[in-house]
Amino acid sequence: MDFRVQQFMAMIKAKNPGEAEFHQAVQEVSESLIPFIEENPKYKHAKILERIAEPERTIIFRVPWIDDKGDIQVNRGFRIEMNSAIGPYKGGLRFHPTVNLGILKFLAFEQVFKNSLTTLPMGGAKGGSDFDPKGKTDNEVMRFCQSFMTELFRHIGPDTDVPAGDIGVGGREIGYLFGQYKRLKNEFTGVLTGKGIDWGGSLIRPEATGYGLVYFTREMLATRGESFSGKISGSGNVAQFATEKVTELGGKVVTLSDSDGFIYDPEGISPEKLKYVMELKNVRRGRIKEYALKYNAEYHEGKRPWSIKCDIALPNATQNEIIADDATRLIGNGCICVAEGANMPSTAEAVEMFLKAHILYAPGKAANAGGVATSGLEMTQNSMRLPWLKNEVDERLQTIMKSIHETCVKFGKKEDGFINYVDGANIGGFVKVANAMIDQGVV
């Protein structure tokens, strides 16, 4: 590791002890940015990297609620408002037992760069709770969301901070959160994105992260004259719509997974089978192994799908799901492209292996930016009080993902022609925010 990176990371770790995911995210970015900053001393003199790695505001609060048995439960809520240099804070809410301060700081930090790449005026934030919606009734989820918003509402607003969904926060949760905000503030504003289409949501917002991932991957493949086929981890929102779009573009998706294991269907996951997966996961909230029973596919308990041979891998589950051994298997099996639909699903060691092998590799801050980009388009529609048609939103999404790819190529193309999408995304996302921070003074 570069000595300058080591020095910077020593400072980050001392100020943020025990936050491994945050350390990992900051190190990945600093390895790209510190050489760039040395060549552009205005950013060094203004200490932009030091400032961008420190949240503008960190909010932690108690969330008490009553379960169906009448017992009082207590969870912890968070909102990390990381950077507002180019627009109001923007980023999802995650409800999952693993949520802690370090994970949300990593996600908020990544969000700053991701939102900058979209070209839309959005700052970066992230929030959530260690509450687990799994196994809870609709009424329990509603009571939790109402308690959560009763504190959060005072910190957010359409021109201040606009949360969205993430793991554990889908349309149901967004509805309950929005309803409580409206009740408390007595106003109907675009304070959350991912809303229902009947009350301010945008067409293709549910599809946007998965579609955007595939549009970005298509641009990557085109640089080498390739096209689609591959496998996908996860079976939630992003994985479902990535599967739909890959299939539409002529590819064949052969795996889906959840936290219990993965299915392998060598015949491919057809539109009919995908419809079943959507009903299974979104309505019945079942487990992916039920797919294997229905369609006579292989089911691998407690494993990830990276041992299955493929051309393209789209990890869509959670952070650090691809470790060094998985990267070795993917490369050895002839995988030519890894594009991240999840946030930081590859460990630092895995990323290093992908880059050394010179396969196409896109970090999540670039590849999965379609979701927040369409959230930004939802904000625009809310401000205009005017909904766009599906094809209008989709065309804008495709334009944004193509623009993000062009930015990555501009800042990531090396002398030998290899495109380092990690450098491209980090530097491309940094420049816009850094220039805004310099213009706005020491704040």
VEXDREN-2710 file (C-alpha; in Angstrom, 1 decimal):
% VEXDREN-2710
k/r/px/py/pz
1/MET/0.0/0.0/0.0
2/ASP/1.2/3.5/-0.8
3/PHE/2.7/5.2/2.3
4/ARG/0.4/8.2/1.8
5/VAL/-2.6/5.9/1.8
6/GLN/-1.3/4.2/5.0
7/GLN/-0.9/7.5/6.8
8/PHE/-4.4/8.6/5.8
9/MET/-6.0/5.3/6.8
10/ALA/-4.2/5.3/10.1
11/MET/-5.9/8.6/10.9
12/ILE/-9.3/7.3/9.7
13/LYS/-9.0/4.2/11.8
14/ALA/-8.0/6.1/14.9
15/LYS/-11.0/8.4/14.5
16/ASN/-13.4/5.6/13.6
17/PRO/-12.4/2.5/15.7
18/GLY/-14.1/-0.8/15.0
19/GLU/-15.9/0.3/11.8
20/ALA/-14.4/-2.3/9.4
21/GLU/-16.7/-1.7/6.5
22/PHE/-16.2/2.1/6.7
23/HIS/-12.4/1.6/6.7
24/GLN/-12.7/-0.7/3.7
25/ALA/-14.8/1.8/1.7
26/VAL/-12.5/4.8/2.5
27/GLN/-9.3/2.8/1.7
28/GLU/-10.7/1.7/-1.7
29/VAL/-11.5/5.3/-2.5
30/SER/-8.3/6.8/-1.1
31/GLU/-6.1/4.4/-3.2
32/SER/-7.6/6.0/-6.3
33/LEU/-7.8/9.6/-5.0
34/ILE/-4.6/10.2/-3.2
35/PRO/-2.4/10.0/-6.3
36/PHE/-4.9/12.1/-8.2
37/ILE/-4.9/14.7/-5.4
38/GLU/-1.1/14.9/-5.4
39/GLU/-1.4/15.8/-9.1
40/ASN/-4.1/18.4/-8.3
41/PRO/-2.8/20.2/-5.2
42/LYS/-5.8/22.5/-4.8
43/TYR/-7.7/19.5/-3.3
44/LYS/-4.8/18.7/-1.0
45/HIS/-4.6/22.3/0.3
46/ALA/-8.3/22.4/1.0
47/LYS/-8.1/19.0/2.8
48/ILE/-11.1/17.8/0.7
49/LEU/-10.5/14.0/1.3
50/GLU/-10.3/14.5/5.1
51/ARG/-13.5/16.5/5.0
52/ILE/-15.4/14.2/2.7
53/ALA/-14.6/11.3/5.0
54/GLU/-16.2/13.0/8.0
55/PRO/-20.0/13.1/8.1
56/GLU/-21.6/16.5/8.2
57/ARG/-24.1/15.2/10.8
58/THR/-24.6/11.8/12.5
59/ILE/-28.0/11.2/14.1
60/ILE/-28.6/8.2/16.5
61/PHE/-31.9/7.7/18.3
62/ARG/-34.1/5.3/20.2
63/VAL/-37.0/3.6/18.4
64/PRO/-39.5/2.1/20.9
65/TRP/-42.5/0.2/19.6
66/ILE/-45.1/-2.3/20.8
67/ASP/-45.4/-5.8/19.2
68/ASP/-48.6/-7.8/18.6
69/LYS/-48.3/-9.4/22.1
70/GLY/-48.3/-6.0/23.7
71/ASP/-44.6/-6.2/24.7
72/ILE/-42.4/-3.1/24.3
73/GLN/-39.5/-3.5/21.9
74/VAL/-36.6/-1.1/21.6
75/ASN/-34.4/-0.6/18.5
76/ARG/-31.8/1.9/17.4
77/GLY/-32.3/4.3/14.5
78/PHE/-29.6/6.1/12.5
79/ARG/-29.2/8.8/9.9
80/ILE/-25.8/9.6/8.5
81/GLU/-25.9/12.9/6.6
82/MET/-22.5/12.7/4.9
83/ASN/-22.2/15.5/2.4
84/SER/-24.6/18.1/0.9
85/ALA/-22.1/20.0/-1.3
86/ILE/-24.0/19.4/-4.5
87/GLY/-27.6/18.9/-3.3
88/PRO/-29.9/17.8/-0.4
89/TYR/-28.8/14.6/1.3
90/LYS/-30.0/11.5/-0.5
91/GLY/-29.7/7.8/0.3
92/GLY/-31.6/4.8/1.5
93/LEU/-32.9/3.4/4.8
94/ARG/-31.9/-0.1/5.7
95/PHE/-33.7/-2.3/8.3
96/HIS/-31.7/-5.3/9.2
97/PRO/-30.2/-6.8/12.4
98/THR/-26.6/-6.2/11.1
99/VAL/-27.1/-2.4/10.8
100/ASN/-24.6/-0.4/12.9
101/LEU/-22.8/2.9/12.7
102/GLY/-19.9/1.6/10.7
103/ILE/-22.0/0.0/8.0
104/LEU/-24.1/3.1/7.5
105/LYS/-21.1/5.3/7.4
106/PHE/-19.6/3.1/4.6
107/LEU/-22.9/3.3/2.7
108/ALA/-23.2/7.0/3.2
109/PHE/-19.6/7.6/2.1
110/GLU/-20.2/5.5/-1.1
111/GLN/-23.4/7.3/-1.7
112/VAL/-21.7/10.7/-2.0
113/PHE/-19.7/9.4/-5.0
114/LYS/-22.5/7.5/-6.5
115/ASN/-24.9/10.4/-6.4
116/SER/-22.3/12.7/-7.9
117/LEU/-21.8/10.3/-10.8
118/THR/-25.5/10.5/-11.8
119/THR/-25.0/14.2/-12.7
120/LEU/-28.1/15.0/-10.6
121/PRO/-28.0/17.5/-7.7
122/MET/-28.0/15.1/-4.8
123/GLY/-25.8/14.9/-1.7
124/GLY/-25.0/11.6/0.1
125/ALA/-26.6/10.0/3.1
126/LYS/-27.7/6.7/4.6
127/GLY/-29.8/5.5/7.5
128/GLY/-31.8/2.7/9.0
129/SER/-32.2/0.5/12.1
130/ASP/-31.2/-2.8/13.5
131/PHE/-35.0/-3.7/13.3
132/ASP/-35.6/-6.9/11.3
133/PRO/-38.9/-6.9/9.3
134/LYS/-38.7/-10.6/8.7
135/GLY/-41.2/-12.5/10.7
136/LYS/-43.1/-9.4/11.7
137/THR/-46.7/-8.7/10.9
138/ASP/-47.8/-5.8/8.8
139/ASN/-49.1/-4.1/12.0
140/GLU/-45.8/-4.5/13.8
141/VAL/-43.9/-3.1/10.8
142/MET/-46.3/-0.2/10.7
143/ARG/-45.9/0.6/14.4
144/PHE/-42.1/0.4/14.1
145/CYS/-42.0/2.7/11.0
146/GLN/-44.3/5.2/12.7
147/SER/-42.0/5.3/15.8
148/PHE/-38.9/5.6/13.6
149/MET/-40.4/8.5/11.6
150/THR/-41.6/10.3/14.7
151/GLU/-37.9/11.1/15.4
152/LEU/-36.5/11.1/11.9
153/PHE/-39.1/13.6/10.5
154/ARG/-37.4/16.6/12.3
155/HIS/-34.1/15.9/10.4
156/ILE/-35.4/15.4/6.8
157/GLY/-37.4/17.3/4.1
158/PRO/-37.6/17.7/0.3
159/ASP/-34.8/20.4/0.3
160/THR/-32.8/18.9/3.2
161/ASP/-32.7/15.1/3.2
162/VAL/-34.7/12.7/1.0
163/PRO/-34.5/9.1/2.2
164/ALA/-35.4/6.0/0.1
165/GLY/-35.5/2.3/0.6
166/ASP/-32.8/-0.3/0.9
167/ILE/-32.5/-3.8/2.3
168/GLY/-35.6/-4.4/4.5
169/VAL/-37.3/-1.2/3.3
170/GLY/-39.6/-1.7/0.3
171/GLY/-42.9/-0.2/-0.8
172/ARG/-44.7/-1.3/2.3
173/GLU/-42.2/0.4/4.7
174/ILE/-42.0/3.5/2.5
175/GLY/-45.7/3.8/2.7
176/TYR/-45.9/3.6/6.4
177/LEU/-43.0/6.1/6.8
178/PHE/-44.5/8.6/4.4
179/GLY/-47.9/8.4/6.0
180/GLN/-46.4/9.2/9.4
181/TYR/-44.3/12.1/8.0
182/LYS/-47.4/13.6/6.3
183/ARG/-49.3/13.2/9.6
184/LEU/-46.6/14.9/11.6
185/LYS/-45.8/17.8/9.2
186/ASN/-49.3/18.2/7.8
187/GLU/-47.9/18.5/4.3
188/PHE/-47.7/16.3/1.2
189/THR/-44.1/16.7/-0.2
190/GLY/-41.6/14.6/-2.0
191/VAL/-39.7/13.7/1.2
192/LEU/-39.2/10.1/0.4
193/THR/-38.6/8.3/-2.9
194/GLY/-39.7/4.8/-3.8
195/LYS/-43.3/5.9/-3.2
196/GLY/-46.4/4.2/-4.6
197/ILE/-47.3/5.2/-8.1
198/ASP/-50.7/6.5/-6.9
199/TRP/-49.1/8.9/-4.4
200/GLY/-46.1/10.5/-6.0
201/GLY/-43.9/7.6/-7.1
202/SER/-42.1/7.3/-10.4
203/LEU/-42.6/4.7/-13.0
204/ILE/-39.8/2.1/-13.2
205/ARG/-38.4/3.2/-9.8
206/PRO/-38.7/-0.4/-8.5
207/GLU/-36.9/-1.7/-11.6
208/ALA/-34.3/1.0/-11.8
209/THR/-31.4/-0.4/-9.9
210/GLY/-31.6/-3.7/-11.7
211/TYR/-32.2/-2.2/-15.1
212/GLY/-29.5/0.4/-14.6
213/LEU/-27.0/-2.3/-13.6
214/VAL/-27.7/-4.1/-16.8
215/TYR/-27.5/-0.9/-18.9
216/PHE/-24.1/-0.1/-17.4
217/THR/-22.9/-3.7/-17.9
218/ARG/-24.0/-3.5/-21.6
219/GLU/-21.8/-0.4/-22.0
220/MET/-18.8/-2.3/-20.4
221/LEU/-19.3/-5.3/-22.6
222/ALA/-19.4/-3.1/-25.7
223/THR/-15.9/-2.0/-25.0
224/ARG/-14.8/-5.5/-25.8
225/GLY/-17.3/-6.5/-28.4
226/GLU/-19.2/-8.8/-26.0
227/SER/-22.9/-9.3/-25.0
228/PHE/-25.0/-10.9/-22.3
229/SER/-25.1/-14.2/-20.3
230/GLY/-24.5/-14.6/-16.7
231/LYS/-25.5/-15.4/-13.1
232/ILE/-26.9/-13.3/-10.4
233/SER/-26.7/-13.4/-6.6
234/GLY/-29.7/-12.3/-4.5
235/SER/-33.4/-12.7/-5.3
236/GLY/-34.7/-9.4/-4.0
237/ASN/-35.7/-6.3/-6.0
238/VAL/-32.4/-5.6/-7.7
239/ALA/-31.7/-9.3/-8.7
240/GLN/-35.3/-9.7/-10.0
241/PHE/-35.2/-6.8/-12.3
242/ALA/-31.7/-7.4/-13.4
243/THR/-32.8/-10.9/-14.4
244/GLU/-35.7/-9.5/-16.3
245/LYS/-33.6/-7.0/-18.3
246/VAL/-30.7/-9.5/-19.0
247/THR/-33.3/-12.0/-20.4
248/GLU/-34.9/-9.2/-22.5
249/LEU/-31.5/-8.4/-24.0
250/GLY/-30.8/-12.1/-24.9
251/GLY/-28.8/-13.3/-21.9
252/LYS/-29.5/-16.3/-19.7
253/VAL/-29.5/-16.0/-15.9
254/VAL/-28.8/-19.4/-14.3
255/THR/-28.6/-18.6/-10.5
256/LEU/-30.5/-16.7/-7.8
257/SER/-29.8/-16.8/-4.1
258/ASP/-30.9/-15.6/-0.7
259/SER/-29.4/-15.8/2.7
260/ASP/-30.1/-19.5/3.0
261/GLY/-28.4/-20.7/-0.3
262/PHE/-28.7/-20.5/-4.0
263/ILE/-30.5/-22.3/-6.9
264/TYR/-28.8/-23.3/-10.2
265/ASP/-31.1/-23.7/-13.2
266/PRO/-28.9/-24.5/-16.3
267/GLU/-31.9/-24.0/-18.5
268/GLY/-32.1/-20.4/-17.5
269/ILE/-34.6/-18.4/-15.5
270/SER/-37.4/-17.7/-18.0
271/PRO/-39.9/-14.8/-17.7
272/GLU/-42.5/-17.4/-16.4
273/LYS/-40.0/-18.6/-13.7
274/LEU/-39.1/-15.1/-12.8
275/LYS/-42.8/-14.3/-12.3
276/TYR/-42.9/-17.1/-9.8
277/VAL/-39.8/-15.8/-8.0
278/MET/-41.4/-12.3/-7.7
279/GLU/-44.5/-13.8/-6.2
280/LEU/-42.4/-16.0/-3.9
281/LYS/-40.2/-13.3/-2.6
282/ASN/-42.4/-10.1/-2.8
283/VAL/-45.8/-11.5/-1.8
284/ARG/-45.3/-14.7/0.1
285/ARG/-41.8/-13.7/1.4
286/GLY/-40.7/-17.2/1.0
287/ARG/-37.2/-18.8/0.5
288/ILE/-35.5/-19.3/-2.9
289/LYS/-35.2/-23.1/-2.2
290/GLU/-38.9/-23.4/-3.1
291/TYR/-37.9/-22.5/-6.7
292/ALA/-35.7/-25.6/-6.8
293/LEU/-38.6/-27.8/-5.7
294/LYS/-41.0/-26.3/-8.2
295/TYR/-38.7/-26.3/-11.3
296/ASN/-36.4/-29.3/-10.4
297/ALA/-33.4/-27.0/-10.2
298/GLU/-30.3/-27.6/-8.0
299/TYR/-30.3/-26.1/-4.6
300/HIS/-27.1/-25.4/-2.7
301/GLU/-27.8/-24.9/1.0
302/GLY/-25.7/-22.3/2.8
303/LYS/-23.5/-21.4/-0.3
304/ARG/-23.0/-18.6/-2.7
305/PRO/-23.2/-19.1/-6.5
306/TRP/-19.7/-18.1/-7.5
307/SER/-18.5/-21.7/-8.1
308/ILE/-20.9/-22.0/-11.1
309/LYS/-19.3/-21.3/-14.5
310/CYS/-20.5/-18.1/-16.1
311/ASP/-19.5/-15.3/-18.4
312/ILE/-20.9/-12.4/-16.3
313/ALA/-21.5/-12.2/-12.6
314/LEU/-23.8/-9.6/-11.1
315/PRO/-23.6/-9.7/-7.2
316/ASN/-26.8/-8.2/-5.8
317/ALA/-27.0/-9.4/-2.3
318/THR/-24.9/-7.6/0.4
319/GLN/-21.4/-6.4/1.3
320/ASN/-18.4/-8.7/1.0
321/GLU/-20.2/-11.7/-0.4
322/ILE/-17.4/-12.3/-3.0
323/ILE/-14.2/-13.2/-1.2
324/ALA/-10.8/-14.0/-2.7
325/ASP/-11.6/-17.7/-3.2
326/ASP/-14.8/-16.8/-5.0
327/ALA/-12.8/-14.4/-7.2
328/THR/-10.3/-17.1/-8.0
329/ARG/-13.1/-19.5/-9.1
330/LEU/-14.9/-16.8/-11.2
331/ILE/-11.7/-15.9/-13.0
332/GLY/-10.7/-19.6/-13.4
333/ASN/-14.1/-20.4/-14.9
334/GLY/-13.7/-17.8/-17.6
335/CYS/-15.8/-15.0/-16.2
336/ILE/-15.1/-11.8/-18.2
337/CYS/-17.2/-9.3/-16.3
338/VAL/-18.3/-8.6/-12.7
339/ALA/-20.6/-5.6/-12.2
340/GLU/-21.9/-4.9/-8.7
341/GLY/-25.6/-4.5/-8.1
342/ALA/-25.1/-4.5/-4.3
343/ASN/-23.0/-2.0/-2.3
344/MET/-19.4/-3.3/-1.9
345/PRO/-20.2/-7.0/-2.4
346/SER/-16.6/-7.8/-3.2
347/THR/-13.8/-7.8/-0.6
348/ALA/-10.7/-5.7/-1.2
349/GLU/-8.7/-8.8/-2.0
350/ALA/-11.3/-9.9/-4.6
351/VAL/-11.3/-6.5/-6.3
352/GLU/-7.5/-6.6/-6.5
353/MET/-7.7/-10.0/-8.2
354/PHE/-10.3/-8.8/-10.7
355/LEU/-8.2/-5.8/-11.6
356/LYS/-5.0/-7.9/-11.9
357/ALA/-6.8/-10.3/-14.2
358/HIS/-7.9/-7.3/-16.4
359/ILE/-11.5/-8.6/-16.5
360/LEU/-14.2/-6.0/-16.7
361/TYR/-15.0/-5.0/-13.1
362/ALA/-17.4/-2.2/-12.1
363/PRO/-17.9/-1.1/-8.4
364/GLY/-21.3/-0.6/-7.1
365/LYS/-21.0/3.2/-6.9
366/ALA/-21.1/3.2/-10.7
367/ALA/-22.9/0.1/-11.7
368/ASN/-25.9/0.2/-9.3
369/ALA/-26.4/4.0/-9.4
370/GLY/-29.6/3.5/-11.5
371/GLY/-31.7/3.3/-8.4
372/VAL/-30.7/6.6/-6.9
373/ALA/-30.7/8.2/-10.3
374/THR/-34.3/7.3/-10.8
375/SER/-35.0/8.5/-7.2
376/GLY/-33.5/11.8/-8.4
377/LEU/-35.9/11.7/-11.3
378/GLU/-38.8/11.0/-8.9
379/MET/-37.7/14.1/-6.9
380/THR/-37.8/16.1/-10.1
381/GLN/-41.3/14.9/-10.9
382/ASN/-42.5/15.7/-7.4
383/SER/-41.1/19.2/-7.7
384/MET/-42.8/19.7/-11.0
385/ARG/-46.1/18.0/-9.8
386/LEU/-45.9/16.2/-13.1
387/PRO/-45.4/12.5/-13.7
388/TRP/-43.4/11.2/-16.7
389/LEU/-44.3/8.2/-18.8
390/LYS/-42.5/4.9/-18.4
391/ASN/-40.5/5.3/-21.6
392/GLU/-39.5/8.8/-20.7
393/VAL/-38.0/7.7/-17.3
394/ASP/-36.4/4.6/-18.9
395/GLU/-34.7/6.8/-21.6
396/ARG/-33.4/9.2/-19.0
397/LEU/-32.1/6.2/-17.0
398/GLN/-30.3/4.8/-20.0
399/THR/-28.8/8.2/-20.7
400/ILE/-27.6/8.6/-17.1
401/MET/-26.0/5.1/-17.0
402/LYS/-24.3/5.8/-20.3
403/SER/-23.0/9.1/-18.9
404/ILE/-21.7/7.4/-15.8
405/HIS/-19.9/4.8/-18.0
406/GLU/-18.3/7.6/-20.1
407/THR/-17.1/9.3/-16.9
408/CYS/-15.5/6.1/-15.7
409/VAL/-13.8/5.7/-19.0
410/LYS/-12.6/9.3/-18.9
411/PHE/-10.9/9.0/-15.5
412/GLY/-10.1/5.3/-15.5
413/LYS/-8.6/4.5/-18.9
414/LYS/-4.9/3.5/-18.6
415/GLU/-2.1/3.9/-21.1
416/ASP/-2.5/0.3/-22.2
417/GLY/-6.2/0.8/-22.9
418/PHE/-7.4/-1.1/-19.8
419/ILE/-10.3/0.6/-18.1
420/ASN/-10.0/0.7/-14.3
421/TYR/-13.6/1.4/-13.4
422/VAL/-12.7/1.7/-9.7
423/ASP/-10.4/4.7/-10.4
424/GLY/-12.8/6.0/-12.9
425/ALA/-15.8/6.0/-10.6
426/ASN/-13.9/7.3/-7.6
427/ILE/-12.2/10.1/-9.3
428/GLY/-15.2/11.0/-11.5
429/GLY/-17.5/11.1/-8.5
430/PHE/-14.9/13.1/-6.4
431/VAL/-14.2/16.0/-8.8
432/LYS/-17.7/17.4/-8.8
433/VAL/-18.2/17.3/-5.1
434/ALA/-14.6/18.5/-4.4
435/ASN/-15.0/21.5/-6.6
436/ALA/-18.3/22.4/-5.0
437/MET/-16.8/22.1/-1.5
438/ILE/-13.9/24.5/-2.5
439/ASP/-16.4/27.0/-4.0
440/GLN/-18.5/26.9/-0.7
441/GLY/-15.6/27.6/1.6
442/VAL/-14.6/25.8/4.8
443/VAL/-18.0/24.6/6.0
END
